[in-house]
Amino acid sequence: MSAFHWVLNNADGAALRSTDPFESKEDAEAWMGEHWAELLDEGAETVSLMSDEHALYEMGLRES
């Protein structure tokens, strides 16, 4: 079973930190929906959803 986590990146693309693992992709995405503004305040500009060590997708936290 895969573990899912987010990697938070700053404006330069450097990793700031990873989140704790989530049991499912849906749990990880729901968490992001609730916490994205706090992550912006922390300095994150983009996040990558990881399944184990494989990136599923990357997205920006600011509205385009």
PyMOL Python script that loads the backbone (N, CA, C, O; Angstrom):
from pymol import cmd

cmd.read_pdbstr("""\
ATOM      1  N   MET A   1       0.839  -1.182   0.000  1.00  0.00           N
ATOM      2  CA  MET A   1       0.000   0.000   0.000  1.00  0.00           C
ATOM      3  C   MET A   1       0.880   1.240   0.000  1.00  0.00           C
ATOM      4  O   MET A   1       1.854   1.311   0.749  1.00  0.00           O
ATOM      5  N   SER A   2       0.548   2.203  -0.823  1.00  0.00           N
ATOM      6  CA  SER A   2       1.324   3.427  -0.939  1.00  0.00           C
ATOM      7  C   SER A   2       1.021   4.385   0.201  1.00  0.00           C
ATOM      8  O   SER A   2      -0.095   4.432   0.719  1.00  0.00           O
ATOM      9  N   ALA A   3       2.019   5.133   0.573  1.00  0.00           N
ATOM     10  CA  ALA A   3       1.845   6.239   1.513  1.00  0.00           C
ATOM     11  C   ALA A   3       1.910   7.524   0.704  1.00  0.00           C
ATOM     12  O   ALA A   3       2.747   7.660  -0.188  1.00  0.00           O
ATOM     13  N   PHE A   4       1.035   8.459   1.010  1.00  0.00           N
ATOM     14  CA  PHE A   4       0.970   9.727   0.294  1.00  0.00           C
ATOM     15  C   PHE A   4       1.429  10.844   1.215  1.00  0.00           C
ATOM     16  O   PHE A   4       1.119  10.845   2.406  1.00  0.00           O
ATOM     17  N   HIS A   5       2.166  11.791   0.661  1.00  0.00           N
ATOM     18  CA  HIS A   5       2.559  12.969   1.423  1.00  0.00           C
ATOM     19  C   HIS A   5       2.793  14.117   0.455  1.00  0.00           C
ATOM     20  O   HIS A   5       2.966  13.911  -0.746  1.00  0.00           O
ATOM     21  N   TRP A   6       2.794  15.326   0.994  1.00  0.00           N
ATOM     22  CA  TRP A   6       3.054  16.525   0.211  1.00  0.00           C
ATOM     23  C   TRP A   6       4.481  16.996   0.458  1.00  0.00           C
ATOM     24  O   TRP A   6       4.977  16.922   1.582  1.00  0.00           O
ATOM     25  N   VAL A   7       5.133  17.474  -0.581  1.00  0.00           N
ATOM     26  CA  VAL A   7       6.401  18.168  -0.456  1.00  0.00           C
ATOM     27  C   VAL A   7       6.114  19.638  -0.751  1.00  0.00           C
ATOM     28  O   VAL A   7       5.558  19.971  -1.798  1.00  0.00           O
ATOM     29  N   LEU A   8       6.495  20.506   0.171  1.00  0.00           N
ATOM     30  CA  LEU A   8       6.278  21.939   0.040  1.00  0.00           C
ATOM     31  C   LEU A   8       7.532  22.575  -0.526  1.00  0.00           C
ATOM     32  O   LEU A   8       8.636  22.307  -0.052  1.00  0.00           O
ATOM     33  N   ASN A   9       7.368  23.420  -1.540  1.00  0.00           N
ATOM     34  CA  ASN A   9       8.497  24.067  -2.205  1.00  0.00           C
ATOM     35  C   ASN A   9       8.358  25.583  -2.131  1.00  0.00           C
ATOM     36  O   ASN A   9       7.249  26.115  -2.176  1.00  0.00           O
ATOM     37  N   ASN A  10       9.487  26.272  -2.017  1.00  0.00           N
ATOM     38  CA  ASN A  10       9.460  27.732  -2.011  1.00  0.00           C
ATOM     39  C   ASN A  10       9.418  28.251  -3.450  1.00  0.00           C
ATOM     40  O   ASN A  10       9.317  27.466  -4.393  1.00  0.00           O
ATOM     41  N   ALA A  11       9.495  29.563  -3.615  1.00  0.00           N
ATOM     42  CA  ALA A  11       9.393  30.177  -4.940  1.00  0.00           C
ATOM     43  C   ALA A  11      10.523  29.754  -5.867  1.00  0.00           C
ATOM     44  O   ALA A  11      10.345  29.748  -7.085  1.00  0.00           O
ATOM     45  N   ASP A  12      11.682  29.400  -5.319  1.00  0.00           N
ATOM     46  CA  ASP A  12      12.810  28.940  -6.128  1.00  0.00           C
ATOM     47  C   ASP A  12      12.725  27.457  -6.482  1.00  0.00           C
ATOM     48  O   ASP A  12      13.558  26.948  -7.233  1.00  0.00           O
ATOM     49  N   GLY A  13      11.724  26.766  -5.945  1.00  0.00           N
ATOM     50  CA  GLY A  13      11.565  25.345  -6.214  1.00  0.00           C
ATOM     51  C   GLY A  13      12.270  24.446  -5.220  1.00  0.00           C
ATOM     52  O   GLY A  13      12.222  23.222  -5.344  1.00  0.00           O
ATOM     53  N   ALA A  14      12.929  25.045  -4.228  1.00  0.00           N
ATOM     54  CA  ALA A  14      13.624  24.242  -3.215  1.00  0.00           C
ATOM     55  C   ALA A  14      12.621  23.686  -2.212  1.00  0.00           C
ATOM     56  O   ALA A  14      11.691  24.380  -1.799  1.00  0.00           O
ATOM     57  N   ALA A  15      12.815  22.446  -1.828  1.00  0.00           N
ATOM     58  CA  ALA A  15      11.912  21.804  -0.862  1.00  0.00           C
ATOM     59  C   ALA A  15      12.074  22.450   0.509  1.00  0.00           C
ATOM     60  O   ALA A  15      13.190  22.638   0.994  1.00  0.00           O
ATOM     61  N   LEU A  16      10.943  22.786   1.124  1.00  0.00           N
ATOM     62  CA  LEU A  16      10.940  23.329   2.480  1.00  0.00           C
ATOM     63  C   LEU A  16      10.805  22.211   3.501  1.00  0.00           C
ATOM     64  O   LEU A  16      11.539  22.149   4.487  1.00  0.00           O
ATOM     65  N   ARG A  17       9.850  21.332   3.240  1.00  0.00           N
ATOM     66  CA  ARG A  17       9.615  20.194   4.137  1.00  0.00           C
ATOM     67  C   ARG A  17       8.579  19.286   3.501  1.00  0.00           C
ATOM     68  O   ARG A  17       7.981  19.619   2.478  1.00  0.00           O
ATOM     69  N   SER A  18       8.378  18.144   4.118  1.00  0.00           N
ATOM     70  CA  SER A  18       7.320  17.210   3.730  1.00  0.00           C
ATOM     71  C   SER A  18       6.299  17.138   4.853  1.00  0.00           C
ATOM     72  O   SER A  18       6.616  17.390   6.015  1.00  0.00           O
ATOM     73  N   THR A  19       5.086  16.797   4.497  1.00  0.00           N
ATOM     74  CA  THR A  19       4.051  16.601   5.502  1.00  0.00           C
ATOM     75  C   THR A  19       4.147  15.190   6.076  1.00  0.00           C
ATOM     76  O   THR A  19       4.884  14.346   5.568  1.00  0.00           O
ATOM     77  N   ASP A  20       3.400  14.958   7.122  1.00  0.00           N
ATOM     78  CA  ASP A  20       3.236  13.598   7.621  1.00  0.00           C
ATOM     79  C   ASP A  20       2.504  12.789   6.554  1.00  0.00           C
ATOM     80  O   ASP A  20       1.824  13.367   5.707  1.00  0.00           O
ATOM     81  N   PRO A  21       2.629  11.480   6.578  1.00  0.00           N
ATOM     82  CA  PRO A  21       1.960  10.648   5.563  1.00  0.00           C
ATOM     83  C   PRO A  21       0.456  10.562   5.777  1.00  0.00           C
ATOM     84  O   PRO A  21      -0.047  10.704   6.891  1.00  0.00           O
ATOM     85  N   PHE A  22      -0.237  10.325   4.682  1.00  0.00           N
ATOM     86  CA  PHE A  22      -1.680  10.112   4.663  1.00  0.00           C
ATOM     87  C   PHE A  22      -1.947   8.708   4.137  1.00  0.00           C
ATOM     88  O   PHE A  22      -1.165   8.175   3.349  1.00  0.00           O
ATOM     89  N   GLU A  23      -3.041   8.116   4.568  1.00  0.00           N
ATOM     90  CA  GLU A  23      -3.373   6.753   4.148  1.00  0.00           C
ATOM     91  C   GLU A  23      -3.867   6.678   2.719  1.00  0.00           C
ATOM     92  O   GLU A  23      -3.714   5.648   2.063  1.00  0.00           O
ATOM     93  N   SER A  24      -4.461   7.762   2.224  1.00  0.00           N
ATOM     94  CA  SER A  24      -4.993   7.733   0.864  1.00  0.00           C
ATOM     95  C   SER A  24      -4.752   9.062   0.166  1.00  0.00           C
ATOM     96  O   SER A  24      -4.514  10.085   0.809  1.00  0.00           O
ATOM     97  N   LYS A  25      -4.818   9.029  -1.149  1.00  0.00           N
ATOM     98  CA  LYS A  25      -4.700  10.236  -1.957  1.00  0.00           C
ATOM     99  C   LYS A  25      -5.815  11.202  -1.600  1.00  0.00           C
ATOM    100  O   LYS A  25      -5.587  12.409  -1.524  1.00  0.00           O
ATOM    101  N   GLU A  26      -7.000  10.693  -1.384  1.00  0.00           N
ATOM    102  CA  GLU A  26      -8.152  11.529  -1.042  1.00  0.00           C
ATOM    103  C   GLU A  26      -7.940  12.247   0.285  1.00  0.00           C
ATOM    104  O   GLU A  26      -8.281  13.422   0.414  1.00  0.00           O
ATOM    105  N   ASP A  27      -7.376  11.547   1.278  1.00  0.00           N
ATOM    106  CA  ASP A  27      -7.076  12.177   2.569  1.00  0.00           C
ATOM    107  C   ASP A  27      -6.057  13.293   2.397  1.00  0.00           C
ATOM    108  O   ASP A  27      -6.203  14.364   2.986  1.00  0.00           O
ATOM    109  N   ALA A  28      -5.032  13.052   1.601  1.00  0.00           N
ATOM    110  CA  ALA A  28      -4.000  14.067   1.364  1.00  0.00           C
ATOM    111  C   ALA A  28      -4.594  15.284   0.674  1.00  0.00           C
ATOM    112  O   ALA A  28      -4.288  16.417   1.047  1.00  0.00           O
ATOM    113  N   GLU A  29      -5.436  15.068  -0.324  1.00  0.00           N
ATOM    114  CA  GLU A  29      -6.040  16.182  -1.049  1.00  0.00           C
ATOM    115  C   GLU A  29      -7.023  16.955  -0.172  1.00  0.00           C
ATOM    116  O   GLU A  29      -7.097  18.180  -0.267  1.00  0.00           O
ATOM    117  N   ALA A  30      -7.766  16.271   0.666  1.00  0.00           N
ATOM    118  CA  ALA A  30      -8.681  16.953   1.586  1.00  0.00           C
ATOM    119  C   ALA A  30      -7.909  17.815   2.575  1.00  0.00           C
ATOM    120  O   ALA A  30      -8.314  18.939   2.874  1.00  0.00           O
ATOM    121  N   TRP A  31      -6.797  17.288   3.084  1.00  0.00           N
ATOM    122  CA  TRP A  31      -5.956  18.050   4.006  1.00  0.00           C
ATOM    123  C   TRP A  31      -5.436  19.313   3.333  1.00  0.00           C
ATOM    124  O   TRP A  31      -5.441  20.386   3.936  1.00  0.00           O
ATOM    125  N   MET A  32      -4.986  19.191   2.080  1.00  0.00           N
ATOM    126  CA  MET A  32      -4.466  20.347   1.356  1.00  0.00           C
ATOM    127  C   MET A  32      -5.556  21.400   1.182  1.00  0.00           C
ATOM    128  O   MET A  32      -5.292  22.596   1.299  1.00  0.00           O
ATOM    129  N   GLY A  33      -6.770  20.960   0.905  1.00  0.00           N
ATOM    130  CA  GLY A  33      -7.881  21.889   0.754  1.00  0.00           C
ATOM    131  C   GLY A  33      -8.146  22.709   2.002  1.00  0.00           C
ATOM    132  O   GLY A  33      -8.649  23.829   1.913  1.00  0.00           O
ATOM    133  N   GLU A  34      -7.815  22.168   3.157  1.00  0.00           N
ATOM    134  CA  GLU A  34      -8.031  22.856   4.426  1.00  0.00           C
ATOM    135  C   GLU A  34      -6.831  23.701   4.856  1.00  0.00           C
ATOM    136  O   GLU A  34      -7.002  24.652   5.618  1.00  0.00           O
ATOM    137  N   HIS A  35      -5.627  23.380   4.390  1.00  0.00           N
ATOM    138  CA  HIS A  35      -4.415  23.993   4.932  1.00  0.00           C
ATOM    139  C   HIS A  35      -3.588  24.814   3.953  1.00  0.00           C
ATOM    140  O   HIS A  35      -2.541  25.332   4.339  1.00  0.00           O
ATOM    141  N   TRP A  36      -4.018  24.953   2.698  1.00  0.00           N
ATOM    142  CA  TRP A  36      -3.188  25.616   1.694  1.00  0.00           C
ATOM    143  C   TRP A  36      -2.820  27.049   2.081  1.00  0.00           C
ATOM    144  O   TRP A  36      -1.695  27.475   1.819  1.00  0.00           O
ATOM    145  N   ALA A  37      -3.734  27.804   2.696  1.00  0.00           N
ATOM    146  CA  ALA A  37      -3.431  29.193   3.055  1.00  0.00           C
ATOM    147  C   ALA A  37      -2.348  29.260   4.136  1.00  0.00           C
ATOM    148  O   ALA A  37      -1.493  30.145   4.102  1.00  0.00           O
ATOM    149  N   GLU A  38      -2.382  28.339   5.082  1.00  0.00           N
ATOM    150  CA  GLU A  38      -1.344  28.290   6.119  1.00  0.00           C
ATOM    151  C   GLU A  38       0.015  27.973   5.503  1.00  0.00           C
ATOM    152  O   GLU A  38       1.040  28.490   5.949  1.00  0.00           O
ATOM    153  N   LEU A  39       0.021  27.128   4.485  1.00  0.00           N
ATOM    154  CA  LEU A  39       1.274  26.765   3.833  1.00  0.00           C
ATOM    155  C   LEU A  39       1.861  27.947   3.073  1.00  0.00           C
ATOM    156  O   LEU A  39       3.079  28.116   3.031  1.00  0.00           O
ATOM    157  N   LEU A  40       0.994  28.773   2.468  1.00  0.00           N
ATOM    158  CA  LEU A  40       1.471  30.000   1.835  1.00  0.00           C
ATOM    159  C   LEU A  40       2.146  30.901   2.865  1.00  0.00           C
ATOM    160  O   LEU A  40       3.218  31.451   2.611  1.00  0.00           O
ATOM    161  N   ASP A  41       1.513  31.048   4.026  1.00  0.00           N
ATOM    162  CA  ASP A  41       2.092  31.860   5.104  1.00  0.00           C
ATOM    163  C   ASP A  41       3.443  31.316   5.557  1.00  0.00           C
ATOM    164  O   ASP A  41       4.304  32.068   6.015  1.00  0.00           O
ATOM    165  N   GLU A  42       3.619  30.015   5.427  1.00  0.00           N
ATOM    166  CA  GLU A  42       4.866  29.352   5.818  1.00  0.00           C
ATOM    167  C   GLU A  42       5.969  29.552   4.772  1.00  0.00           C
ATOM    168  O   GLU A  42       7.135  29.265   5.041  1.00  0.00           O
ATOM    169  N   GLY A  43       5.605  30.041   3.586  1.00  0.00           N
ATOM    170  CA  GLY A  43       6.594  30.281   2.539  1.00  0.00           C
ATOM    171  C   GLY A  43       6.521  29.334   1.366  1.00  0.00           C
ATOM    172  O   GLY A  43       7.320  29.440   0.436  1.00  0.00           O
ATOM    173  N   ALA A  44       5.579  28.408   1.390  1.00  0.00           N
ATOM    174  CA  ALA A  44       5.419  27.479   0.271  1.00  0.00           C
ATOM    175  C   ALA A  44       4.718  28.180  -0.889  1.00  0.00           C
ATOM    176  O   ALA A  44       3.769  28.937  -0.683  1.00  0.00           O
ATOM    177  N   GLU A  45       5.184  27.928  -2.089  1.00  0.00           N
ATOM    178  CA  GLU A  45       4.555  28.463  -3.296  1.00  0.00           C
ATOM    179  C   GLU A  45       3.929  27.349  -4.130  1.00  0.00           C
ATOM    180  O   GLU A  45       2.887  27.536  -4.757  1.00  0.00           O
ATOM    181  N   THR A  46       4.586  26.185  -4.126  1.00  0.00           N
ATOM    182  CA  THR A  46       4.051  25.024  -4.839  1.00  0.00           C
ATOM    183  C   THR A  46       4.128  23.816  -3.918  1.00  0.00           C
ATOM    184  O   THR A  46       4.891  23.788  -2.953  1.00  0.00           O
ATOM    185  N   VAL A  47       3.322  22.831  -4.241  1.00  0.00           N
ATOM    186  CA  VAL A  47       3.335  21.566  -3.509  1.00  0.00           C
ATOM    187  C   VAL A  47       3.306  20.429  -4.517  1.00  0.00           C
ATOM    188  O   VAL A  47       2.733  20.547  -5.600  1.00  0.00           O
ATOM    189  N   SER A  48       3.933  19.333  -4.137  1.00  0.00           N
ATOM    190  CA  SER A  48       3.924  18.126  -4.965  1.00  0.00           C
ATOM    191  C   SER A  48       3.316  17.005  -4.147  1.00  0.00           C
ATOM    192  O   SER A  48       3.725  16.761  -3.011  1.00  0.00           O
ATOM    193  N   LEU A  49       2.335  16.320  -4.727  1.00  0.00           N
ATOM    194  CA  LEU A  49       1.767  15.149  -4.064  1.00  0.00           C
ATOM    195  C   LEU A  49       2.599  13.945  -4.450  1.00  0.00           C
ATOM    196  O   LEU A  49       2.776  13.638  -5.629  1.00  0.00           O
ATOM    197  N   MET A  50       3.105  13.267  -3.430  1.00  0.00           N
ATOM    198  CA  MET A  50       3.988  12.133  -3.632  1.00  0.00           C
ATOM    199  C   MET A  50       3.286  10.844  -3.207  1.00  0.00           C
ATOM    200  O   MET A  50       2.567  10.811  -2.209  1.00  0.00           O
ATOM    201  N   SER A  51       3.508   9.795  -3.979  1.00  0.00           N
ATOM    202  CA  SER A  51       3.096   8.442  -3.612  1.00  0.00           C
ATOM    203  C   SER A  51       4.388   7.682  -3.417  1.00  0.00           C
ATOM    204  O   SER A  51       5.104   7.382  -4.372  1.00  0.00           O
ATOM    205  N   ASP A  52       4.678   7.376  -2.159  1.00  0.00           N
ATOM    206  CA  ASP A  52       5.998   6.888  -1.801  1.00  0.00           C
ATOM    207  C   ASP A  52       7.000   7.934  -2.289  1.00  0.00           C
ATOM    208  O   ASP A  52       6.968   9.061  -1.796  1.00  0.00           O
ATOM    209  N   GLU A  53       7.869   7.621  -3.218  1.00  0.00           N
ATOM    210  CA  GLU A  53       8.849   8.611  -3.695  1.00  0.00           C
ATOM    211  C   GLU A  53       8.557   9.075  -5.123  1.00  0.00           C
ATOM    212  O   GLU A  53       9.417   9.692  -5.752  1.00  0.00           O
ATOM    213  N   HIS A  54       7.365   8.792  -5.645  1.00  0.00           N
ATOM    214  CA  HIS A  54       7.008   9.174  -7.009  1.00  0.00           C
ATOM    215  C   HIS A  54       6.052  10.363  -6.977  1.00  0.00           C
ATOM    216  O   HIS A  54       5.032  10.326  -6.288  1.00  0.00           O
ATOM    217  N   ALA A  55       6.382  11.418  -7.724  1.00  0.00           N
ATOM    218  CA  ALA A  55       5.517  12.596  -7.796  1.00  0.00           C
ATOM    219  C   ALA A  55       4.297  12.275  -8.659  1.00  0.00           C
ATOM    220  O   ALA A  55       4.430  11.834  -9.801  1.00  0.00           O
ATOM    221  N   LEU A  56       3.104  12.504  -8.095  1.00  0.00           N
ATOM    222  CA  LEU A  56       1.867  12.322  -8.853  1.00  0.00           C
ATOM    223  C   LEU A  56       1.521  13.583  -9.623  1.00  0.00           C
ATOM    224  O   LEU A  56       1.141  13.525 -10.793  1.00  0.00           O
ATOM    225  N   TYR A  57       1.658  14.736  -8.952  1.00  0.00           N
ATOM    226  CA  TYR A  57       1.461  16.019  -9.614  1.00  0.00           C
ATOM    227  C   TYR A  57       1.977  17.138  -8.724  1.00  0.00           C
ATOM    228  O   TYR A  57       2.186  16.961  -7.524  1.00  0.00           O
ATOM    229  N   GLU A  58       2.177  18.307  -9.352  1.00  0.00           N
ATOM    230  CA  GLU A  58       2.609  19.515  -8.650  1.00  0.00           C
ATOM    231  C   GLU A  58       1.586  20.595  -8.939  1.00  0.00           C
ATOM    232  O   GLU A  58       1.016  20.644 -10.028  1.00  0.00           O
ATOM    233  N   MET A  59       1.354  21.456  -7.966  1.00  0.00           N
ATOM    234  CA  MET A  59       0.434  22.573  -8.187  1.00  0.00           C
ATOM    235  C   MET A  59       0.877  23.786  -7.389  1.00  0.00           C
ATOM    236  O   MET A  59       1.532  23.664  -6.353  1.00  0.00           O
ATOM    237  N   GLY A  60       0.506  24.967  -7.893  1.00  0.00           N
ATOM    238  CA  GLY A  60       0.770  26.203  -7.185  1.00  0.00           C
ATOM    239  C   GLY A  60      -0.300  26.442  -6.137  1.00  0.00           C
ATOM    240  O   GLY A  60      -1.422  25.950  -6.254  1.00  0.00           O
ATOM    241  N   LEU A  61       0.051  27.191  -5.126  1.00  0.00           N
ATOM    242  CA  LEU A  61      -0.898  27.494  -4.056  1.00  0.00           C
ATOM    243  C   LEU A  61      -1.612  28.826  -4.263  1.00  0.00           C
ATOM    244  O   LEU A  61      -2.624  29.089  -3.613  1.00  0.00           O
ATOM    245  N   ARG A  62      -1.102  29.666  -5.153  1.00  0.00           N
ATOM    246  CA  ARG A  62      -1.733  30.964  -5.418  1.00  0.00           C
ATOM    247  C   ARG A  62      -2.717  30.841  -6.567  1.00  0.00           C
ATOM    248  O   ARG A  62      -2.541  30.031  -7.477  1.00  0.00           O
ATOM    249  N   GLU A  63      -3.756  31.660  -6.506  1.00  0.00           N
ATOM    250  CA  GLU A  63      -4.712  31.694  -7.606  1.00  0.00           C
ATOM    251  C   GLU A  63      -4.027  32.258  -8.848  1.00  0.00           C
ATOM    252  O   GLU A  63      -3.231  33.193  -8.760  1.00  0.00           O
ATOM    253  N   SER A  64      -4.345  31.682  -9.996  1.00  0.00           N
ATOM    254  CA  SER A  64      -3.696  32.164 -11.219  1.00  0.00           C
ATOM    255  C   SER A  64      -4.535  33.218 -11.895  1.00  0.00           C
ATOM    256  O   SER A  64      -4.146  33.740 -12.940  1.00  0.00           O
TER     257      SER A  64
END
""", "prot")
cmd.dss("prot")
cmd.show_as("cartoon", "prot")
cmd.util.cbc("prot")
cmd.orient("prot")
